[in-house]
C-alpha cells in the first residue's frame, strides 16, 4: 500500500516523455509547493522514464507552484549501461515552474562498502526521537501545515527561532520520518533535503522567507528502515544570498544523501516570485 507522499508525488505516463502530475495541496508553504516536493515529482517522472532511481539531481526554480495539475516533460540525454542522464521541465498552465537535470542509476553501496572507503564525517548527535521537539503545534500559525504530514523532530534548542530566542548559529538538526511511516526511498530523499526549517532562521538575522534558486541532491545510499538523522547548515550569508548544506544519515549510521542549495535572503519577503521555504 502506497503512502501519502508516494500518492502525492505520483505521475502518469502520457507517452513520448510527457507525464501528468498534480501539485497536491497540503505539501505547500504559504500556498506554494515546497521545493523538495516539486523536485520529487520531477525525479519520479525522470526515474520512470529512464528505468533507474536517482543518484544526483539538480533543480532550478523558476516560479512558484500553487496546488493544481501540471506536466513533466522528460528527455533522455544519455542512456549508458550503468548510468542514464535526463532533463525535465515541470509546467503549470503553460508556465515553466522548474528545470531539472539528473543522473540515474542503481545504488551499489552496501554495508561492507563498494570499493575504497574513507568517511571522516558522522551523524549529528541527537537525543532519542521522542525526546526531540515537534516543530509545529495545532495552534501554531508560524509553522506550515506541511509538518502535519511529517514526523519531524528538532534537536532541543534548535526550535529557538520560533520562541524568539535563536541559537545564533545557522544550524538545525533533527529526525525525519513520514507521519504514516512510509519507507524513505531515493525519490523521497529529494524531498527530505528541503523538509526542515531553514537554519538561517536561528541566526537572528531579519529573514522571514528563503526562496530557493537551485537545489542539488546526491543520493549516497538506500536508507535502512527507520527515521533519518539530518543536519542543515549555512556558512556564507552575504550579498542577498545564502548556501545551505545538508546531510541525511540512516539507522545504520550510513550517509544516505547530501544536498546543497542556493537561496535568496530578500529584504522584502513579498517581492521574489520563486519557491519559498520556511
N, C-alpha and C positions, 0 to 999 in steps of 0.2 A: 504494500500500500504506500502510495506516494505521500510525502509530507507536504506541508503548506508551502514551503519555499519551492519545492520541485514543481508544484502545480502553478504557483505564481510566475515562475520563470519559464514555463513550458512554451515551446514553439511548434508550429505546424508547417511541414514541408509543402510548399506550393509548387515545387518543381523549378528547375533552372537556376537553383541557388537562392531562391527567394523563400522567406519564411514569414508567416504571420505570427504576431506576438501581442500580448496585452500588458500594458503597464498597469499593474494592479494597485488599486487604492489600498492604503494601509502600509505600504512599503516606501512611504514618502516622508519628506521633511518640509513642513510648511506648504504642502500641496504639490511639491515637485519630487519625483522619484529619487531615492538615494542613488549615488553614482555607482557604487559597487553592485547594487541590484540591477541597474541597466547593463553593467558590464557582464553580469552573469547571464542575462538574456542573450546578449550577443555571443558570449562564449559558448552557450549551449547550442545555438544555431550553427556556429562555426565547427564545434566538435561533431555535431551530427553530419555536417556536410563533408568533412574530411575523414570521419570514422575513427577519431582518436581524441583522447582527452587533452585539455590544455596543459602546456608546460610554461609558456611565458606569453602574456597578453598585455598589450599597451592600448589604452583608450584615450582619445582626445575628446573633450566635452565641448559641444558647440552651442547647445541651447538647453533650457530646462525641459523636462519631460513630465507633463501632467498625466494623470491616470487616463487610460483610453487605449484604443487599438494602435498598432504600429506594424511596421515591416522591417525585417532584417535581410539585407541583400548581401550574400556571401560570394566571394570569388577565391578560388584556389590559386595561389601564386606559385607554389611548388609542391609536388607530391612525391616524396622520396620513399625509400624502403623503410627507414626508421622514423623520419620526421616529415610533417607536412606544414606548410605555411599558408595562411589565408588572411584576407582582409574582409571587413564587413562594414556596412553602414546601417545604422538604426534611423528610421524615418517615422515621423508622425505628421499627418496632414500635409504631405509633400515637403516637409521641412527636415533637413538633416539635423539629428539630435546628437549623434556620436559617430566617430570614425574609429575603427579598431583594427589592429594588426596583431597577429598571434602565430606562434609556432606550437604544434600539437604533436604529441607522441606518448606512448605508454611509459609510465614511470617505472624504472627498473630498480629503484632503491629498495634494499631490504635491510633488516636489522644488522646483518653482518657486513653490510657495505657492498658497493659495486665498484671496485677499483680503489685507488688510493683515497684515504680519508684523513682530513685534518679539520677538526672542529674546535675553535677557540672561544666560541660563544656558549651561552647556557640559557635555559628558560628563565623568565623573571621569577623571583621568589615571591610566592603568594600564599596567603592563608588559605585554608580549605574553602571550597566553593561556597558552602553555607555560611561562612564567616565573612564573606566579602559583601559589598554594598550593591543593592539593586539601584540602577541609575534612574529609575522613574517610579513614582508612586501614582495611584489613581487620581490624586488631586493636583499633581504636578503639571502645570501648564508649560514649564520650560522644556522638558524633555519630549522629543517627538514620540507619537504613538507607535512608531516603528519598533520601539523597545518592548511593546506588548507581545510581539511575535518572537522575541529573542530571550534566551536565558543568559543575559549578560550580567556579570558581577564585577564591580570595580574594586581594586585594591583599596582598603581603608585609607582615607586621606585624599585619594585621587578624586573624590567627589567634591572637594573643597570649592571648586569654582561655582557649584550650584548653591553653596551656602554663603558666598561672599568672602570666603577665606581660601583663595587659591594657594597652591603649594609654592608658587614662584618658580616652578620647574616645568618645562614643556614636555611632560611625560605623563602618560596614562597607561596603566596595566590592569589586566583582569582576566576573567574566564569568559569563554564564548561557547554557547550551545544554542540550538533552536528550542523554543518553548515546547514543541511537540516531540522533541528528542530525535528528529530525523537525523540520519548519519550525515557527516560532513564529507563531501567528496571534492574532487578537483574543481568543479564548477562553483560549488559553494564557497571555496576558498577565495574566489574572486570577489565575492560579497564580503567575506569576513575582513578583508583588507581595508574596508571603508565603513565598518559597522560600529566603531566606538566613537565617543565624543572626540573632537579634535584636541590634541594635547596643548595647543596654543591657548586654550581656554584657561589652563592652570597657570599661565604666566602673569595674569592680571592685566595684560595689555587690553586696550579697548577694542576688542574684536568680537562681534556678535554673529558673524556669518562667514563661512570659509568656503567660497566657491572653488571647486576643483577644476583645474585646467587639463591636467594629464595625470593618469594613474597607470602604473606598471606593476604587475603581479607576477612573481616567479613561483611556480608550484614545484616544491622540492621533494615531496613525498606524499603518499596516500595516508591520511590520518587514521590512526587506530581508533577504536570506539572510545567515546567519552569527550568531555569538554576540552577545548583548546586553551592553553595559556598564551596570552597575547600581550605585546607591549608596543606602544606607539610613541615616537619621539620626534621632536623638531629641534634642530640645532641652529638654523640660519633663518631668521625672520628679519628681512630687510627689503627696502625698495618696493614695498607693497606686495611682496611675495614671500611664501614660506615653503619649505620642503617638509614632508612627513615620512619617516621611515618606520616600518612595522615588521615584527617577527611573530610567527604563529607556530607553537610547539604542541605536539600531541602528548597523549598519556604515556608514551614510551620515552619522553624527553627527546624526541626527534623533531628537528626543524622541518615543518611541512610546507611553509610558504614564507616568502619575504615580499615586501612591497615598498614602493616609493611613489609619492605623488607631489605635484607642484600645484599650489593653490594661491589664490588671491587673498589679501587681507584688506578688503576695502574699507575706507572710512565711512562711506555712505552705504549701509547694508541693503539698500533697495536699488542700487544702481547697476549691478552687474548681472547680465542675463545668462548665467551659466549655472551648472549644477551645484546646489547648496549642500552644506553639511552642517551638523550641529543643531 
